[in-house]
Amino acid sequence: MRFELYRDAKGEWRWRLRVPNGNVVADSAEGYARREDCEHGIGLVRQSGSAPTVDMTTKIA
């Protein structure tokens, strides 16, 4: 896997996460004016690897 950092057509910074087969499995969904803010977004996604999975289809009574 790799994070790709790039500029979009409006000149804003974005990131995408690409897996070895070439598919994009996640992206920033928003553009950033500053590269540093985009890199911070990548850092947050990296940290989320330890986040729990919550089944939202289970109804809690």
N, CA, C and O atoms as a Maestro MAE file, in Angstrom:
{
 s_m_m2io_version
 :::
 2.0.0
}

f_m_ct {
 s_m_title
 :::
 protein
 m_atom[244] {
  # First column is atom index #
  i_m_mmod_type
  r_m_x_coord
  r_m_y_coord
  r_m_z_coord
  i_m_residue_number
  s_m_chain_name
  s_m_pdb_residue_name
  s_m_pdb_atom_name
  i_m_atomic_number
  :::
  1 25 0.844 -1.184 0.000 1 A "MET " " N  " 7
  2 3 0.000 0.000 0.000 1 A "MET " " CA " 6
  3 2 0.881 1.237 0.000 1 A "MET " " C  " 6
  4 15 2.013 1.227 0.485 1 A "MET " " O  " 8
  5 25 0.326 2.296 -0.557 2 A "ARG " " N  " 7
  6 3 1.056 3.560 -0.516 2 A "ARG " " CA " 6
  7 2 0.065 4.726 -0.524 2 A "ARG " " C  " 6
  8 15 -1.017 4.646 -1.107 2 A "ARG " " O  " 8
  9 25 0.465 5.795 0.132 3 A "PHE " " N  " 7
  10 3 -0.271 7.048 0.064 3 A "PHE " " CA " 6
  11 2 0.315 7.864 -1.076 3 A "PHE " " C  " 6
  12 15 1.534 7.979 -1.205 3 A "PHE " " O  " 8
  13 25 -0.550 8.425 -1.898 4 A "GLU " " N  " 7
  14 3 -0.115 9.310 -2.973 4 A "GLU " " CA " 6
  15 2 -0.589 10.721 -2.653 4 A "GLU " " C  " 6
  16 15 -1.772 10.943 -2.393 4 A "GLU " " O  " 8
  17 25 0.317 11.648 -2.673 5 A "LEU " " N  " 7
  18 3 0.040 13.053 -2.407 5 A "LEU " " CA " 6
  19 2 0.087 13.779 -3.744 5 A "LEU " " C  " 6
  20 15 1.058 13.639 -4.487 5 A "LEU " " O  " 8
  21 25 -0.949 14.554 -4.061 6 A "TYR " " N  " 7
  22 3 -0.979 15.210 -5.364 6 A "TYR " " CA " 6
  23 2 -1.811 16.493 -5.309 6 A "TYR " " C  " 6
  24 15 -2.491 16.766 -4.320 6 A "TYR " " O  " 8
  25 25 -1.744 17.259 -6.373 7 A "ARG " " N  " 7
  26 3 -2.564 18.465 -6.515 7 A "ARG " " CA " 6
  27 2 -3.680 18.184 -7.518 7 A "ARG " " C  " 6
  28 15 -3.465 17.550 -8.551 7 A "ARG " " O  " 8
  29 25 -4.875 18.670 -7.189 8 A "ASP " " N  " 7
  30 3 -6.010 18.477 -8.087 8 A "ASP " " CA " 6
  31 2 -6.076 19.615 -9.111 8 A "ASP " " C  " 6
  32 15 -5.187 20.466 -9.159 8 A "ASP " " O  " 8
  33 25 -7.122 19.625 -9.920 9 A "ALA " " N  " 7
  34 3 -7.258 20.615 -10.990 9 A "ALA " " CA " 6
  35 2 -7.361 22.043 -10.456 9 A "ALA " " C  " 6
  36 15 -7.030 22.992 -11.166 9 A "ALA " " O  " 8
  37 25 -7.818 22.205 -9.210 10 A "LYS " " N  " 7
  38 3 -7.929 23.527 -8.597 10 A "LYS " " CA " 6
  39 2 -6.649 23.937 -7.880 10 A "LYS " " C  " 6
  40 15 -6.568 25.032 -7.323 10 A "LYS " " O  " 8
  41 25 -5.643 23.052 -7.893 11 A "GLY " " N  " 7
  42 3 -4.378 23.355 -7.237 11 A "GLY " " CA " 6
  43 2 -4.360 23.018 -5.759 11 A "GLY " " C  " 6
  44 15 -3.410 23.359 -5.055 11 A "GLY " " O  " 8
  45 25 -5.408 22.347 -5.278 12 A "GLU " " N  " 7
  46 3 -5.462 21.960 -3.862 12 A "GLU " " CA " 6
  47 2 -4.752 20.628 -3.657 12 A "GLU " " C  " 6
  48 15 -4.687 19.800 -4.565 12 A "GLU " " O  " 8
  49 25 -4.224 20.433 -2.462 13 A "TRP " " N  " 7
  50 3 -3.542 19.186 -2.109 13 A "TRP " " CA " 6
  51 2 -4.556 18.118 -1.749 13 A "TRP " " C  " 6
  52 15 -5.548 18.393 -1.073 13 A "TRP " " O  " 8
  53 25 -4.305 16.901 -2.202 14 A "ARG " " N  " 7
  54 3 -5.151 15.739 -1.890 14 A "ARG " " CA " 6
  55 2 -4.267 14.521 -1.682 14 A "ARG " " C  " 6
  56 15 -3.094 14.514 -2.054 14 A "ARG " " O  " 8
  57 25 -4.855 13.485 -1.076 15 A "TRP " " N  " 7
  58 3 -4.149 12.218 -0.923 15 A "TRP " " CA " 6
  59 2 -5.094 11.095 -1.319 15 A "TRP " " C  " 6
  60 15 -6.316 11.236 -1.282 15 A "TRP " " O  " 8
  61 25 -4.494 9.985 -1.697 16 A "ARG " " N  " 7
  62 3 -5.262 8.752 -1.947 16 A "ARG " " CA " 6
  63 2 -4.410 7.586 -1.470 16 A "ARG " " C  " 6
  64 15 -3.181 7.652 -1.481 16 A "ARG " " O  " 8
  65 25 -5.073 6.526 -1.055 17 A "LEU " " N  " 7
  66 3 -4.410 5.310 -0.595 17 A "LEU " " CA " 6
  67 2 -4.617 4.245 -1.654 17 A "LEU " " C  " 6
  68 15 -5.746 3.855 -1.952 17 A "LEU " " O  " 8
  69 25 -3.513 3.780 -2.219 18 A "ARG " " N  " 7
  70 3 -3.560 2.803 -3.309 18 A "ARG " " CA " 6
  71 2 -2.986 1.477 -2.819 18 A "ARG " " C  " 6
  72 15 -1.933 1.448 -2.181 18 A "ARG " " O  " 8
  73 25 -3.679 0.382 -3.120 19 A "VAL " " N  " 7
  74 3 -3.217 -0.957 -2.745 19 A "VAL " " CA " 6
  75 2 -2.378 -1.537 -3.881 19 A "VAL " " C  " 6
  76 15 -2.392 -1.008 -4.993 19 A "VAL " " O  " 8
  77 25 -1.637 -2.635 -3.607 20 A "PRO " " N  " 7
  78 3 -0.715 -3.176 -4.615 20 A "PRO " " CA " 6
  79 2 -1.325 -3.494 -5.985 20 A "PRO " " C  " 6
  80 15 -0.624 -3.433 -6.995 20 A "PRO " " O  " 8
  81 25 -2.610 -3.829 -6.035 21 A "ASN " " N  " 7
  82 3 -3.208 -4.134 -7.340 21 A "ASN " " CA " 6
  83 2 -3.582 -2.874 -8.124 21 A "ASN " " C  " 6
  84 15 -4.117 -2.968 -9.229 21 A "ASN " " O  " 8
  85 25 -3.301 -1.692 -7.555 22 A "GLY " " N  " 7
  86 3 -3.549 -0.436 -8.249 22 A "GLY " " CA " 6
  87 2 -4.847 0.258 -7.890 22 A "GLY " " C  " 6
  88 15 -5.051 1.416 -8.257 22 A "GLY " " O  " 8
  89 25 -5.727 -0.429 -7.179 23 A "ASN " " N  " 7
  90 3 -6.998 0.177 -6.803 23 A "ASN " " CA " 6
  91 2 -6.815 1.216 -5.699 23 A "ASN " " C  " 6
  92 15 -5.962 1.068 -4.825 23 A "ASN " " O  " 8
  93 25 -7.625 2.259 -5.756 24 A "VAL " " N  " 7
  94 3 -7.663 3.271 -4.702 24 A "VAL " " CA " 6
  95 2 -8.726 2.839 -3.704 24 A "VAL " " C  " 6
  96 15 -9.885 2.645 -4.070 24 A "VAL " " O  " 8
  97 25 -8.332 2.688 -2.436 25 A "VAL " " N  " 7
  98 3 -9.275 2.227 -1.415 25 A "VAL " " CA " 6
  99 2 -9.716 3.340 -0.473 25 A "VAL " " C  " 6
  100 15 -10.659 3.153 0.297 25 A "VAL " " O  " 8
  101 25 -9.055 4.492 -0.518 26 A "ALA " " N  " 7
  102 3 -9.454 5.640 0.298 26 A "ALA " " CA " 6
  103 2 -8.873 6.899 -0.326 26 A "ALA " " C  " 6
  104 15 -7.847 6.860 -1.006 26 A "ALA " " O  " 8
  105 25 -9.550 8.019 -0.082 27 A "ASP " " N  " 7
  106 3 -9.011 9.296 -0.536 27 A "ASP " " CA " 6
  107 2 -9.430 10.398 0.414 27 A "ASP " " C  " 6
  108 15 -10.246 10.186 1.311 27 A "ASP " " O  " 8
  109 25 -8.866 11.577 0.210 28 A "SER " " N  " 7
  110 3 -9.081 12.676 1.146 28 A "SER " " CA " 6
  111 2 -10.493 13.248 1.095 28 A "SER " " C  " 6
  112 15 -10.937 13.841 2.078 28 A "SER " " O  " 8
  113 25 -11.202 13.095 0.005 29 A "ALA " " N  " 7
  114 3 -12.572 13.590 -0.156 29 A "ALA " " CA " 6
  115 2 -12.674 15.110 -0.076 29 A "ALA " " C  " 6
  116 15 -13.754 15.665 -0.276 29 A "ALA " " O  " 8
  117 25 -11.587 15.778 0.209 30 A "GLU " " N  " 7
  118 3 -11.574 17.235 0.205 30 A "GLU " " CA " 6
  119 2 -10.176 17.699 -0.167 30 A "GLU " " C  " 6
  120 15 -9.194 16.989 0.051 30 A "GLU " " O  " 8
  121 25 -10.098 18.879 -0.721 31 A "GLY " " N  " 7
  122 3 -8.803 19.456 -1.050 31 A "GLY " " CA " 6
  123 2 -8.296 20.305 0.104 31 A "GLY " " C  " 6
  124 15 -9.082 20.876 0.860 31 A "GLY " " O  " 8
  125 25 -6.997 20.383 0.232 32 A "TYR " " N  " 7
  126 3 -6.349 21.181 1.274 32 A "TYR " " CA " 6
  127 2 -5.556 22.300 0.620 32 A "TYR " " C  " 6
  128 15 -4.895 22.088 -0.396 32 A "TYR " " O  " 8
  129 25 -5.622 23.479 1.198 33 A "ALA " " N  " 7
  130 3 -4.859 24.615 0.685 33 A "ALA " " CA " 6
  131 2 -3.370 24.437 0.969 33 A "ALA " " C  " 6
  132 15 -2.528 24.858 0.177 33 A "ALA " " O  " 8
  133 25 -3.049 23.813 2.100 34 A "ARG " " N  " 7
  134 3 -1.649 23.652 2.493 34 A "ARG " " CA " 6
  135 2 -1.246 22.176 2.471 34 A "ARG " " C  " 6
  136 15 -1.994 21.309 2.922 34 A "ARG " " O  " 8
  137 25 -0.074 21.914 1.947 35 A "ARG " " N  " 7
  138 3 0.457 20.544 1.906 35 A "ARG " " CA " 6
  139 2 0.532 19.953 3.312 35 A "ARG " " C  " 6
  140 15 0.223 18.778 3.510 35 A "ARG " " O  " 8
  141 25 0.941 20.762 4.284 36 A "GLU " " N  " 7
  142 3 1.076 20.285 5.659 36 A "GLU " " CA " 6
  143 2 -0.252 19.758 6.204 36 A "GLU " " C  " 6
  144 15 -0.275 18.768 6.934 36 A "GLU " " O  " 8
  145 25 -1.350 20.416 5.852 37 A "ASP " " N  " 7
  146 3 -2.665 19.955 6.308 37 A "ASP " " CA " 6
  147 2 -3.023 18.618 5.659 37 A "ASP " " C  " 6
  148 15 -3.619 17.753 6.300 37 A "ASP " " O  " 8
  149 25 -2.663 18.456 4.405 38 A "CYS " " N  " 7
  150 3 -2.908 17.199 3.705 38 A "CYS " " CA " 6
  151 2 -2.087 16.073 4.336 38 A "CYS " " C  " 6
  152 15 -2.592 14.971 4.549 38 A "CYS " " O  " 8
  153 25 -0.822 16.358 4.631 39 A "GLU " " N  " 7
  154 3 0.022 15.356 5.283 39 A "GLU " " CA " 6
  155 2 -0.516 15.004 6.668 39 A "GLU " " C  " 6
  156 15 -0.401 13.859 7.104 39 A "GLU " " O  " 8
  157 25 -1.099 15.975 7.358 40 A "HIS " " N  " 7
  158 3 -1.719 15.701 8.666 40 A "HIS " " CA " 6
  159 2 -2.892 14.735 8.495 40 A "HIS " " C  " 6
  160 15 -3.077 13.830 9.308 40 A "HIS " " O  " 8
  161 25 -3.685 14.929 7.434 41 A "GLY " " N  " 7
  162 3 -4.796 14.024 7.148 41 A "GLY " " CA " 6
  163 2 -4.313 12.598 6.917 41 A "GLY " " C  " 6
  164 15 -4.940 11.645 7.379 41 A "GLY " " O  " 8
  165 25 -3.203 12.453 6.206 42 A "ILE " " N  " 7
  166 3 -2.612 11.123 6.002 42 A "ILE " " CA " 6
  167 2 -2.220 10.523 7.347 42 A "ILE " " C  " 6
  168 15 -2.456 9.340 7.594 42 A "ILE " " O  " 8
  169 25 -1.627 11.330 8.211 43 A "GLY " " N  " 7
  170 3 -1.235 10.851 9.538 43 A "GLY " " CA " 6
  171 2 -2.417 10.359 10.344 43 A "GLY " " C  " 6
  172 15 -2.307 9.359 11.054 43 A "GLY " " O  " 8
  173 25 -3.554 11.048 10.248 44 A "LEU " " N  " 7
  174 3 -4.750 10.620 10.979 44 A "LEU " " CA " 6
  175 2 -5.245 9.264 10.485 44 A "LEU " " C  " 6
  176 15 -5.676 8.424 11.275 44 A "LEU " " O  " 8
  177 25 -5.178 9.057 9.169 45 A "VAL " " N  " 7
  178 3 -5.603 7.761 8.617 45 A "VAL " " CA " 6
  179 2 -4.651 6.664 9.074 45 A "VAL " " C  " 6
  180 15 -5.093 5.564 9.407 45 A "VAL " " O  " 8
  181 25 -3.362 6.943 9.095 46 A "ARG " " N  " 7
  182 3 -2.394 5.949 9.568 46 A "ARG " " CA " 6
  183 2 -2.679 5.557 11.016 46 A "ARG " " C  " 6
  184 15 -2.601 4.380 11.368 46 A "ARG " " O  " 8
  185 25 -3.005 6.533 11.847 47 A "GLN " " N  " 7
  186 3 -3.299 6.262 13.253 47 A "GLN " " CA " 6
  187 2 -4.585 5.467 13.425 47 A "GLN " " C  " 6
  188 15 -4.751 4.762 14.420 47 A "GLN " " O  " 8
  189 25 -5.494 5.575 12.467 48 A "SER " " N  " 7
  190 3 -6.786 4.913 12.599 48 A "SER " " CA " 6
  191 2 -6.689 3.399 12.469 48 A "SER " " C  " 6
  192 15 -7.687 2.700 12.647 48 A "SER " " O  " 8
  193 25 -5.506 2.883 12.163 49 A "GLY " " N  " 7
  194 3 -5.324 1.438 12.063 49 A "GLY " " CA " 6
  195 2 -5.661 0.711 13.350 49 A "GLY " " C  " 6
  196 15 -5.941 -0.487 13.329 49 A "GLY " " O  " 8
  197 25 -5.637 1.415 14.462 50 A "SER " " N  " 7
  198 3 -5.971 0.805 15.741 50 A "SER " " CA " 6
  199 2 -7.412 1.107 16.159 50 A "SER " " C  " 6
  200 15 -7.820 0.749 17.264 50 A "SER " " O  " 8
  201 25 -8.181 1.759 15.292 51 A "ALA " " N  " 7
  202 3 -9.569 2.095 15.614 51 A "ALA " " CA " 6
  203 2 -10.435 0.836 15.591 51 A "ALA " " C  " 6
  204 15 -10.232 -0.040 14.750 51 A "ALA " " O  " 8
  205 25 -11.401 0.740 16.509 52 A "PRO " " N  " 7
  206 3 -12.271 -0.431 16.528 52 A "PRO " " CA " 6
  207 2 -13.260 -0.407 15.358 52 A "PRO " " C  " 6
  208 15 -13.550 0.651 14.799 52 A "PRO " " O  " 8
  209 25 -13.762 -1.564 15.005 53 A "THR " " N  " 7
  210 3 -14.816 -1.687 14.008 53 A "THR " " CA " 6
  211 2 -16.138 -1.791 14.730 53 A "THR " " C  " 6
  212 15 -16.283 -2.605 15.643 53 A "THR " " O  " 8
  213 25 -17.109 -0.977 14.336 54 A "VAL " " N  " 7
  214 3 -18.423 -0.965 14.977 54 A "VAL " " CA " 6
  215 2 -19.453 -1.378 13.931 54 A "VAL " " C  " 6
  216 15 -19.548 -0.764 12.869 54 A "VAL " " O  " 8
  217 25 -20.216 -2.413 14.233 55 A "ASP " " N  " 7
  218 3 -21.282 -2.878 13.338 55 A "ASP " " CA " 6
  219 2 -22.503 -1.989 13.540 55 A "ASP " " C  " 6
  220 15 -23.205 -2.112 14.545 55 A "ASP " " O  " 8
  221 25 -22.755 -1.107 12.602 56 A "MET " " N  " 7
  222 3 -23.858 -0.161 12.726 56 A "MET " " CA " 6
  223 2 -25.195 -0.778 12.340 56 A "MET " " C  " 6
  224 15 -26.230 -0.119 12.432 56 A "MET " " O  " 8
  225 25 -25.184 -2.047 11.905 57 A "THR " " N  " 7
  226 3 -26.440 -2.704 11.557 57 A "THR " " CA " 6
  227 2 -27.057 -3.398 12.767 57 A "THR " " C  " 6
  228 15 -28.201 -3.849 12.710 57 A "THR " " O  " 8
  229 25 -26.308 -3.483 13.852 58 A "THR " " N  " 7
  230 3 -26.816 -4.108 15.062 58 A "THR " " CA " 6
  231 2 -27.614 -3.088 15.854 58 A "THR " " C  " 6
  232 15 -27.117 -2.006 16.167 58 A "THR " " O  " 8
  233 25 -28.839 -3.432 16.171 59 A "LYS " " N  " 7
  234 3 -29.699 -2.534 16.911 59 A "LYS " " CA " 6
  235 2 -29.460 -2.716 18.407 59 A "LYS " " C  " 6
  236 15 -29.518 -3.834 18.920 59 A "LYS " " O  " 8
  237 25 -29.196 -1.638 19.086 60 A "ILE " " N  " 7
  238 3 -28.997 -1.680 20.536 60 A "ILE " " CA " 6
  239 2 -30.309 -1.312 21.211 60 A "ILE " " C  " 6
  240 15 -30.892 -0.262 20.940 60 A "ILE " " O  " 8
  241 25 -30.758 -2.185 22.085 61 A "ALA " " N  " 7
  242 3 -32.045 -1.950 22.762 61 A "ALA " " CA " 6
  243 2 -31.894 -1.081 23.974 61 A "ALA " " C  " 6
  244 15 -32.880 -0.791 24.651 61 A "ALA " " O  " 8
  :::
 }
 m_bond[243] {
  # First column is bond index #
  i_m_from
  i_m_to
  i_m_order
  :::
  1 1 2 1
  2 2 3 1
  3 3 4 2
  4 3 5 1
  5 5 6 1
  6 6 7 1
  7 7 8 2
  8 7 9 1
  9 9 10 1
  10 10 11 1
  11 11 12 2
  12 11 13 1
  13 13 14 1
  14 14 15 1
  15 15 16 2
  16 15 17 1
  17 17 18 1
  18 18 19 1
  19 19 20 2
  20 19 21 1
  21 21 22 1
  22 22 23 1
  23 23 24 2
  24 23 25 1
  25 25 26 1
  26 26 27 1
  27 27 28 2
  28 27 29 1
  29 29 30 1
  30 30 31 1
  31 31 32 2
  32 31 33 1
  33 33 34 1
  34 34 35 1
  35 35 36 2
  36 35 37 1
  37 37 38 1
  38 38 39 1
  39 39 40 2
  40 39 41 1
  41 41 42 1
  42 42 43 1
  43 43 44 2
  44 43 45 1
  45 45 46 1
  46 46 47 1
  47 47 48 2
  48 47 49 1
  49 49 50 1
  50 50 51 1
  51 51 52 2
  52 51 53 1
  53 53 54 1
  54 54 55 1
  55 55 56 2
  56 55 57 1
  57 57 58 1
  58 58 59 1
  59 59 60 2
  60 59 61 1
  61 61 62 1
  62 62 63 1
  63 63 64 2
  64 63 65 1
  65 65 66 1
  66 66 67 1
  67 67 68 2
  68 67 69 1
  69 69 70 1
  70 70 71 1
  71 71 72 2
  72 71 73 1
  73 73 74 1
  74 74 75 1
  75 75 76 2
  76 75 77 1
  77 77 78 1
  78 78 79 1
  79 79 80 2
  80 79 81 1
  81 81 82 1
  82 82 83 1
  83 83 84 2
  84 83 85 1
  85 85 86 1
  86 86 87 1
  87 87 88 2
  88 87 89 1
  89 89 90 1
  90 90 91 1
  91 91 92 2
  92 91 93 1
  93 93 94 1
  94 94 95 1
  95 95 96 2
  96 95 97 1
  97 97 98 1
  98 98 99 1
  99 99 100 2
  100 99 101 1
  101 101 102 1
  102 102 103 1
  103 103 104 2
  104 103 105 1
  105 105 106 1
  106 106 107 1
  107 107 108 2
  108 107 109 1
  109 109 110 1
  110 110 111 1
  111 111 112 2
  112 111 113 1
  113 113 114 1
  114 114 115 1
  115 115 116 2
  116 115 117 1
  117 117 118 1
  118 118 119 1
  119 119 120 2
  120 119 121 1
  121 121 122 1
  122 122 123 1
  123 123 124 2
  124 123 125 1
  125 125 126 1
  126 126 127 1
  127 127 128 2
  128 127 129 1
  129 129 130 1
  130 130 131 1
  131 131 132 2
  132 131 133 1
  133 133 134 1
  134 134 135 1
  135 135 136 2
  136 135 137 1
  137 137 138 1
  138 138 139 1
  139 139 140 2
  140 139 141 1
  141 141 142 1
  142 142 143 1
  143 143 144 2
  144 143 145 1
  145 145 146 1
  146 146 147 1
  147 147 148 2
  148 147 149 1
  149 149 150 1
  150 150 151 1
  151 151 152 2
  152 151 153 1
  153 153 154 1
  154 154 155 1
  155 155 156 2
  156 155 157 1
  157 157 158 1
  158 158 159 1
  159 159 160 2
  160 159 161 1
  161 161 162 1
  162 162 163 1
  163 163 164 2
  164 163 165 1
  165 165 166 1
  166 166 167 1
  167 167 168 2
  168 167 169 1
  169 169 170 1
  170 170 171 1
  171 171 172 2
  172 171 173 1
  173 173 174 1
  174 174 175 1
  175 175 176 2
  176 175 177 1
  177 177 178 1
  178 178 179 1
  179 179 180 2
  180 179 181 1
  181 181 182 1
  182 182 183 1
  183 183 184 2
  184 183 185 1
  185 185 186 1
  186 186 187 1
  187 187 188 2
  188 187 189 1
  189 189 190 1
  190 190 191 1
  191 191 192 2
  192 191 193 1
  193 193 194 1
  194 194 195 1
  195 195 196 2
  196 195 197 1
  197 197 198 1
  198 198 199 1
  199 199 200 2
  200 199 201 1
  201 201 202 1
  202 202 203 1
  203 203 204 2
  204 203 205 1
  205 205 206 1
  206 206 207 1
  207 207 208 2
  208 207 209 1
  209 209 210 1
  210 210 211 1
  211 211 212 2
  212 211 213 1
  213 213 214 1
  214 214 215 1
  215 215 216 2
  216 215 217 1
  217 217 218 1
  218 218 219 1
  219 219 220 2
  220 219 221 1
  221 221 222 1
  222 222 223 1
  223 223 224 2
  224 223 225 1
  225 225 226 1
  226 226 227 1
  227 227 228 2
  228 227 229 1
  229 229 230 1
  230 230 231 1
  231 231 232 2
  232 231 233 1
  233 233 234 1
  234 234 235 1
  235 235 236 2
  236 235 237 1
  237 237 238 1
  238 238 239 1
  239 239 240 2
  240 239 241 1
  241 241 242 1
  242 242 243 1
  243 243 244 2
  :::
 }
}
